[in-house]
Amino acid sequence: PGYEINGNFATRTAEGHPIGSFYGYKVKGVYQRTEDIPAKLFESGVRPGYLMYEDLNKDGNITQDDRTFLGAPIPKVLLGANFGLEYKGFDFSMQISSQLGNKILNAKRMNRLIFPEANYDMNFFNNRWTGANTSNKYPSAAAYNTDYVQQVNSFFVENGSFFSIQNIQLGYTFRKIPHLQKLRLYMTAQNPVMAFGYNGFTTQIGGSPIATGIDTNAYPLQRIWSFGVSIVY
């Protein structure tokens, strides 16, 4: 076991699986009607609008024995490239990077169990279950605040793939200036583009080998624009 959230281990390292894989319940939908809910779950308080977990051992109930591996924070593909060119005094360089196939546990969405007065994020608010057949992916606002939902499950494990432009620089060099060998003016942008579908501020989330990719409210990278002058006498 690795990182613990709300009294349950969120990651598990086991032979045959990537280190620090997320471990929890697999969501297969949202309960739409009371008659769809197994009797044991209904007796425990599960109602329409709650997440529907997959009964992996087929015993008619949802217990810890129904947990499974939900993906890993380790990307399957890493991509990177550097570009550079010069033309008639102009110079341009760009560095890009991307990673594909990694998962992120959106633990900041799970903080409502600790801080129930906190706001819902806009994505959840716009897509929440509000009645039969309104959503088969997002639970209701009431269900969201329960122990049953606020535990590690595939709803909170999201795609962490991203594409980023890490650095861009554009410059121009003047070479015919009296008393100077050259004068270069340039502009640099750090992290100007960061594209991802994850419901958080950033996908750049670290951690120990058995507890990485867990977003408890990671601060996003800054976007920095700078201008400079280089003078050679």
ChimeraX attribute file (.defattr): number of C-alpha atoms within 10 A of each C-alpha:
attribute: neighborCount
match mode: 1-to-1
recipient: residues
	/A:1	16
	/A:2	20
	/A:3	18
	/A:4	12
	/A:5	17
	/A:6	15
	/A:7	8
	/A:8	15
	/A:9	17
	/A:10	24
	/A:11	28
	/A:12	22
	/A:13	18
	/A:14	12
	/A:15	7
	/A:16	6
	/A:17	12
	/A:18	16
	/A:19	19
	/A:20	24
	/A:21	27
	/A:22	33
	/A:23	24
	/A:24	25
	/A:25	26
	/A:26	22
	/A:27	17
	/A:28	15
	/A:29	18
	/A:30	24
	/A:31	24
	/A:32	22
	/A:33	13
	/A:34	13
	/A:35	11
	/A:36	13
	/A:37	18
	/A:38	13
	/A:39	13
	/A:40	12
	/A:41	14
	/A:42	14
	/A:43	10
	/A:44	9
	/A:45	11
	/A:46	21
	/A:47	21
	/A:48	22
	/A:49	29
	/A:50	26
	/A:51	27
	/A:52	23
	/A:53	23
	/A:54	17
	/A:55	18
	/A:56	16
	/A:57	12
	/A:58	9
	/A:59	10
	/A:60	12
	/A:61	17
	/A:62	20
	/A:63	13
	/A:64	9
	/A:65	13
	/A:66	17
	/A:67	19
	/A:68	18
	/A:69	19
	/A:70	19
	/A:71	22
	/A:72	26
	/A:73	29
	/A:74	21
	/A:75	14
	/A:76	11
	/A:77	11
	/A:78	12
	/A:79	10
	/A:80	12
	/A:81	10
	/A:82	11
	/A:83	10
	/A:84	12
	/A:85	10
	/A:86	12
	/A:87	8
	/A:88	8
	/A:89	11
	/A:90	15
	/A:91	16
	/A:92	17
	/A:93	15
	/A:94	18
	/A:95	17
	/A:96	18
	/A:97	16
	/A:98	19
	/A:99	18
	/A:100	16
	/A:101	16
	/A:102	19
	/A:103	25
	/A:104	26
	/A:105	28
	/A:106	23
	/A:107	22
	/A:108	15
	/A:109	21
	/A:110	23
	/A:111	17
	/A:112	17
	/A:113	17
	/A:114	11
	/A:115	10
	/A:116	13
	/A:117	9
	/A:118	11
	/A:119	10
	/A:120	14
	/A:121	11
	/A:122	10
	/A:123	10
	/A:124	16
	/A:125	13
	/A:126	10
	/A:127	15
	/A:128	20
	/A:129	27
	/A:130	16
	/A:131	12
	/A:132	13
	/A:133	12
	/A:134	16
	/A:135	18
	/A:136	20
	/A:137	19
	/A:138	23
	/A:139	26
	/A:140	23
	/A:141	16
	/A:142	13
	/A:143	20
	/A:144	24
	/A:145	19
	/A:146	16
	/A:147	11
	/A:148	17
	/A:149	21
	/A:150	21
	/A:151	21
	/A:152	27
	/A:153	22
	/A:154	20
	/A:155	20
	/A:156	21
	/A:157	24
	/A:158	19
	/A:159	21
	/A:160	27
	/A:161	22
	/A:162	19
	/A:163	17
	/A:164	17
	/A:165	19
	/A:166	17
	/A:167	20
	/A:168	21
	/A:169	18
	/A:170	18
	/A:171	18
	/A:172	18
	/A:173	17
	/A:174	15
	/A:175	13
	/A:176	10
	/A:177	9
	/A:178	8
	/A:179	8
	/A:180	12
	/A:181	12
	/A:182	15
	/A:183	16
	/A:184	17
	/A:185	15
	/A:186	17
	/A:187	15
	/A:188	19
	/A:189	18
	/A:190	18
	/A:191	18
	/A:192	15
	/A:193	15
	/A:194	17
	/A:195	13
	/A:196	17
	/A:197	12
	/A:198	17
	/A:199	19
	/A:200	21
	/A:201	13
	/A:202	19
	/A:203	27
	/A:204	14
	/A:205	17
	/A:206	13
	/A:207	11
	/A:208	10
	/A:209	14
	/A:210	19
	/A:211	22
	/A:212	23
	/A:213	27
	/A:214	24
	/A:215	22
	/A:216	16
	/A:217	15
	/A:218	15
	/A:219	12
	/A:220	12
	/A:221	13
	/A:222	9
	/A:223	13
	/A:224	11
	/A:225	14
	/A:226	10
	/A:227	12
	/A:228	10
	/A:229	12
	/A:230	10
	/A:231	12
	/A:232	10
	/A:233	8
